[in-house]
Amino acid sequence: MKYFSVPADFKTETIDRYEILNNTYDDSRVIESYGNITVRNGFESGRSVEQLPEVDWYELENYIAYSKQKNIDFNYTINSSYMQNKEFTENGILKIKTFLKRLYEIGVDSLTVALPSLIELIKSTNYNFKIKASVICQITNANKAMSFKKMGAARMVVDESMNRNFKVLERIKNVFGDYVEIIVNPICFKDCIYRMFHYNQISGDSIEVSSQASIEYYPHRCVLKRYENTGNLLKLNWVRPEDINYYSNIGICHFKLQGRHTVLKGDPVRAVECYAKESYDGDLMELLDLFDPTTSFRVSIDNKKLDGFIKPYYENENFCKNDCSGCNYCESFAQKCIDHEKANEVIQLAVQFYNDYDRFKEMIAAINPAKVDNLSEEKMDIGFDL
């Protein structure tokens, strides 16, 4: 049996479509959607507010009630990597507990959480929330998984970097139990140096966006890293619908589709159905984006020509040594499934655009302390006299 957790668009008609899928496929089930309010929200999550559907308390309550009528649960995301330390103040704890009380009263019974401090706070209440440890927890081995289980997590999402390390996934599943979940459609660059810092930036922008430069900085640099060569697209740790069986074989049956930023224009239901059918004939990158392009510069990958790509990872525990300088497997396989002439045209345009229109670099270049007049130490708060 395959169980799916999907991003919420907060539309009842989408829940109706998920119900149809649940009644159509005997071996697959959408068990929950996930998301958070964005109107008058005071608590951080794992997505920038400008990317998400506009949802208030009233709409959330109605959506949850309708979903549960269709036997589909809702998981509330309060999974930021940083909450401005409000959980360590008396006033902050009071606000968080009041917030949790309201969530519980409108029908929320499960939460996705990243911060260990917040997990402890939640477990101290009487609301009996089921806690899912977020992918932001960066659970990469059995020891970390066990630590979060002991802390009170009933479910957990494995760090995406482990998606092709089947022995590690199996060990995690063995110590944690059946409720281990993997994200099937990650689009982040493999071993990205920006990852943790991107989580922190998103946490800050999940309530109020600080600037356009903040929104663009990490996604744009992620695209540039991906496009250093076409083989990088095969290193994004995605899971094809055709390869779900490899995960089922080691006992993993919970699968998450990420993409709360794509649901308003994309088609998450279509994406879920591809995984339910375990087959997709088309551009893999479209599927990973839930059929809503997250960039204007898309390199297409013929999904069906990826047959056999994941097999060596499954059969040989040490196949990937995370040293791409001494391996050419992904680059070689990319020759089979990517039109490199078209890809290189797209890559050149992307590199030129992201380098020419970089708001962060523009801001850095525009600010010159030598030209700043009449600003006191107090105003600048930099710790010394100008």
N, C-alpha and C positions, 0 to 999 in steps of 0.2 A: 504494500500500500504506500502511495506517495501523498504526503501532506504538504500543502502550500500555504505560505504566509505572503500576503500581497500588499502593495501600497494602496492606501485608501484614496479615492477621489471624492468620497462623501456624497456619491450619487446613488440613489436607491435603484436606478435602472441598471447600474453596474452590478450591484448585489444580485439583482434578478438574473443577470447573465452568468454570474458565478454559480447560482443555484442550478441553472440549466446544465452547466459543466458537471456539477456534483451528481446530477441525476443521469448524466450521459456516460461517464467513465467510472466503471466499478472499482478500478484500482487507483483512483486519484480523488483527492478532495481538497478544496479550498477551505481551510479551517478558520482563517482569520484574515482581516485586513488590519493595517496599522497606520498610525499618524497622530497628529496633535492639533489643538486649536491654534489659530494664528491671530485672532482678534482679542485684544486685551489680554494677551498671554504674558505672564511674568516669569516663565521658567524655560530654560534653554533646552534645546533638543539637538539632533544630529543633522539638521538641514537648515540652510539660510531661509529666513522667513519669506524673502521675495520669490523663492522658488516654489512655494507651497500653495495649495488651494486656500482660499479665504474661508475660515470656519470659526464660528463662535460657539459658545456653550450650548445654546438652544439647538443649533444644527447638529452638533456632536451628539447630544442626547437623543434626538430623533433618529439619527443615523444608526446609533448603537441599538436602539430598540428595534428598528426595522431589520437590521442584520441578524439579530438574535431570533427574530421570527423565522428567518430563513436558515437557522442553525449555523450561522457563521459568526464567530466571535470577533471582538475588537481588542487590539492591543495598543495601549497608549504609549507613545514614545517620549520618554523624558531622559534621553540617552546622550546628553552632552558630556564632553570630556572635562568641562570646567563650568562651574556655576557662580563665578565671582566670589567663591568661598562663603556664599550665603548660608550653606548648610552648617557652618561652624559658628553662627551667631544665634542668640536667643530669638531675635526678631525673625531671622531667616527660617529657623526651625518651625516657629509658629506659623509662618506663611506656607511653608511646605506641607505641614500637617493639615492645615486648613484646605489647601489645594487637593491633597490626597483624599480628604473627607468628601469633597465635592465630586471628585472623580468616581469614588465608590458609590455615592448616592445616585449618580446618573447611569450606573450599570457597568462601569469599567472594573474588570476583575483581574486583568493582567497588564503588566508594564514591561517595557524594554528599558533597561537601565545600564549605564556604563560605570558610574562612580561607585567604588566600594563604600564610601561614606554614606551615599544616598541609599544604597541597598540596606545598610545597617539601620538607617533612620526608618525606612519603609517597614522593615521587619519588626521594629519596635512598636508599631501601631497594631490596632486590633482589626484591621481591614482585610487581612488574609489575601493580599494580592499575590498572584503567581508572578514571579519575576523571571524575565528572560535576560540573561547577560548579553549585552550588545556586542556586535562585531568590534566596536570601538574598544572593548576590553582587551583586544589583541590576544586572544587565547590561542596559543600556538603549540601547546603540548599537554600531556595528561596531568601534569602537576598543577598547571594553571587551572585546568578544567575542574580538578578536584577541589582546589581552593575556593572557586566560586560556588561549587556545589555545597561545600561546608558552610559557606556564608549565607546560603539560602536560595540560590538560583535553582529554579525548577527546570529551566531550559537554558540553552546557550547557543550562540552563533559563533562558529569557528572563524578565526582570522582567515581572510581570503587567501593569504599566501600559502595556506596549507591545503588548498583544494586539490592539488595534484600529488600530495604526499599521503598516499593511501594507508601506509603503515601507521603514520602519526594519527590520522583520522580514526583508524581502527582502535588505537590505544586510547584515544580520547573517548570514543564511544564506549569502550569496555569499562572505563572508570566512572564515567558520568551517567551512563544509562541510555535509554532510547531517545531522549529528547535533545539530541544533538542536531543542529541545523547548519546547513551551508548555504551561502549565497551563490546562486547559479549564474548570475549575469553581472559580475563585477566588470568595471571598465577602467579601473585604476592601473597605472603602470606597475609592473612587477618590481618589488623591492624598492618602492618609491621613497626617496629621502624626504619628501614633503609630507608624507601621510599623516603622522601624528600632529604636525603643525597645522595641517589642513583641518583636522578635526577641531583643534582649538579655535581656528579662525571661524569655522562654521558655528561653533558654540557661541561665539561673540555676536555673530550676525543672525542667530536664530530668533532673536527678539526684535532687534532693530539693526538694520544694515548700516555699517559705519561709513562705507564709501564704495563706489563702483570698483575702485582699484582692489579693495578687499575681496569682493565677489569674484573678480577675474583672475587674481594672481595665481592661485594654485591650479584651477582647472586649465588655464592656458599653458602653464608650464608642464602640466601632465600631458597635454596633447603634444607639445614639442618633444617630450621625452619619448612618447609612443612612436613618433614619426622620425626618430633618428634612423630607424630602418624598418622595413615592412615586417620583418620577423618579430619585432616587438609586439605586434598585434596578436600574435599567437601565444604570447607570454602573459596575457592579462588574467589568467586563472579562471576563465569562464568555464562553464559546464554546458556542453551541447545537450539538446534533448535526447539525442541518440546515445549519449554516454551516461545517462542516469543509472543504467543498470550496474555500472561499476560501483557506484555508491551504495545501491541496494544490496549488492553482494557482500559488503562489509557491515551491513546493518544500519546504514543511515537512510532514513525515510522522510526526514523533514527538510524541506527546501524553501528558501526565501528568495523572492524577487525584489531587488532593490530598485529604486526609481521614483520616489515620491515627487521628484521634480519634473517627471515626464507624464504623469497620469492625466493631466488636463487636455493635452493634445495627442497623447499616444493611445495605445490600445493594450492595456495590461491583460485584458481577458484573452485576447488573441495569443499573447505571449504564454500565458498559463496553459492554454490548450495545446500549444506546441509541445510543452513539457509533459502534459498529460498523455499525448499521443506518442511521445518519444520520437518525434520526427518533425523536421522542418526543412523545406526546400526553398532556399532564398539566401539573402545576405545576412550573415551572422551578426554583423554590427547593428543592423536594424532590429534584430531580435533583442540584443543586449540592451538597446535603448528603449525597449518596449514600443517600438515603431514610432518614436518621436525623436528626430535627430537632435542630439545635444550639442552638435557642432556643425557648421556649414561645410566643413572639410572632412568628408567621409570617404575612407578607403573601404571598398567592398570586399568581403570574403565569402566565397562560395561555400556554404555550410556543408553541403554534401561531399565536397572534395576534401573535407577534413576527416573522413572516415579513417580510422586507424591511428590518428594522431596521438590519442591519449593512451593507447595500449601499452607502450613501453613504460610509462609512468606507473601503470597498474601492476605490471609484471615484474618490474625491477625497482626495488626500494631505493637504490642509489643511482637511478637513471639521471635525475637532475641534481647537479651538485651546486646549483646557484652560482655558477661561475661561467657566464656566457662568453667570456673571452677565450675559453678553451673548448667551446662547443658550438656547433653550427646547425643543430637539429632543427630549431624553429625557423631559421632563415632558409634552410633547404626545403622544409615542408611548405613554406610560404610560396615557393615557386609554383606549387601545384594548385593553389587555391586563390591566388591573387593575380589580377592583371597588373603587372608591374609598370607597364607604360602609363596606364591611367593613374595608378597609385602614385607614381613619381610626380605627375602633374599636380595632383591634389596636394601632395606633401610640400612641393615648392610653393604653392599658393598659401598654404597654411603657415609655413615658416615665415614667409614674407609678411603676411598679415599680422601674426602675433608679435613679430619683432617691430613692425612699423607702428602698431597701435597698442602700446603697452603703457597703461595709465600709471602704473607704479614707477616705471622708469621716467615717465614725463614729470611726475610729482617730485621725484628725487632731483631731477635736473633743474626744476623750477625753483626749488627752495635753496636760497643762498644766505646763510647766517650773516655774512658780511653786509648784506643789504637790508637787514632788519633794523629798524630804527625805533627808539623810544619804547623798548620792551624791557621791563624790569625782571629781576630774578624771580620775583613772586609770580609774575604773569607766566613766565616760561616754565618755572618749576624744574629747573635743570641743575640746581645745587651750586651755582656759582654766579658771580657777577658778570654781566656782559660788558 
